[in-house]
Amino acid sequence: MPEPLLEVRALDAFYGDFQALFGVSLRVAPGEVVAVIGANGAGKSTLLNCIAGAIRSSRDAILFDGEPIGDQPAHAVVGHGIALVPEGRRLFASLSVEENLLIGGQLGRQGPWNLVRIYDLFPVLAERRHVPSTSLSGGQQQMVAIGRALMSNPKLLLCDEISLGLAPIVVREVYARLSSIVAEGSSLIIVEQDIVQALKAAGRVYCLQEGRVALTGSAGTLTREAISAAYFGA
């Protein structure tokens, strides 16, 4: 396996006195798509928030491009080239579609993504660039959230439940764009409860159960029975 772009090493995470992650380890290679699956409360979003710097951890628990970043704040992590598409999209309601996108590019990181390229990826956003983001459909809002993250030109894109609450046809449309994102040089971590969608999109899969890695392996070789046992703790 090539040298990882991201390496998570025995990561513990806490909310006050409550421990949410227990010794979680994970690797993502350059250009790789990794899925993290698990039931509600398994720790999936906590893992992404730790990687993104929204939850601080020990310095050496997260390495990015070989540099320990576990204790760095979110704004510093974005500067390294990690961007999060948060669960629930979290757009700025008072801003237009284009204003939301421009916020993602404030750091000025060099790379392939700019407004023109985002509108090429999601043409419907170009048509609605000046309308309030809250006037969009759920699927279109998800496109804005992905586009906003891409505007920071990340090496690693973290996608938290991007299919949540969307119609199946919209989910397929959003997921169809992921190959274009990878083709531009980004690696992806996809957090999903939709196991079928996750297995289609990813090369490797990690399954979390109650804050621990219960199963990992190639998406093409893991059996339905093994995934079910890891997912539900059977």
Disulfide bonds with the S-S distance in Angstrom:
none
